[in-house]
C-alpha cells in the first residue's frame, strides 16, 4: 500500500529510524542542520519528510503534526507500510513536576492519555502505552553523558490543549511529569506493530513555574541537545 493516503514517498525512501518532531519546519531544520545529503521524500499536506545521513548512519526525519490522530496516521503508515523499525519523537511539553524547569528534558518511559486511541484494541483493562526499553536506556545514558537536566518517567498525552479545567495537579500527584499530545498513540502503534518508539520532550512551559520564560536562543540549545540524543540513538 505505497504510496499511502498521507505519504507520497517510494518504497525504501525512509531509513529504519525516523525522528519525529510535531512541526514540519522543525523537521526541515533538523534535515538542513544535522543531516548530510538530505533528500525530501514527503511533502503531502506540508508534512515534510527527509532522509539523509548522520555520522554516516542513514536516518529519516518527518513531522507528525499535532495530536494523537495525526501522529497515529503517520506512525501507522511508517511502521506498517514503509518498513520503519523505530520512531523517536522529539517534541515539547508542558511541565507538571515541580522539579522540572523550562528547557529540562523528559524521557517518556510511558504515556497516559485522556484520549480514546487506546480503546480501539478492546482490551478488558487499562493498557499502559510504554516506550521501547532499549531506546530509553540509550537515551538516558546520553543525557547523563551530555550533562543535561532530565527526568525519566510518565507523561500525559492529552487531546485537549485549551482545557476547561486544569487537572495538572492531579496528574502530578500520580507522578506524571508533563503533558504533550502525541506519545500514547505513537507507543500504541509501535507496540501493536512489534516496533520501537520513544519520546524525548523539552519542557517549553511549566504549569508549576508559570513565570519561567526562555529566549529563542536558549530554547534552541536544548532542542539541539534533544535532537543530537535522538540522532545518536537511531539504529
Ligand atoms: N499542553 C499540551 N502540549 C504541550 C504543552 C501543553 O501545555 N506544552 C507544550 N506542548
Boltz pocket constraint, residues with backbone or C-beta under 6 A from the ligand:
constraints:
  - pocket:
      binder: B
      contacts: [[A, 92], [A, 93], [A, 94], [A, 158], [A, 160], [A, 161], [A, 179], [A, 180], [A, 181], [A, 204], [A, 205]]
      max_distance: 6.0
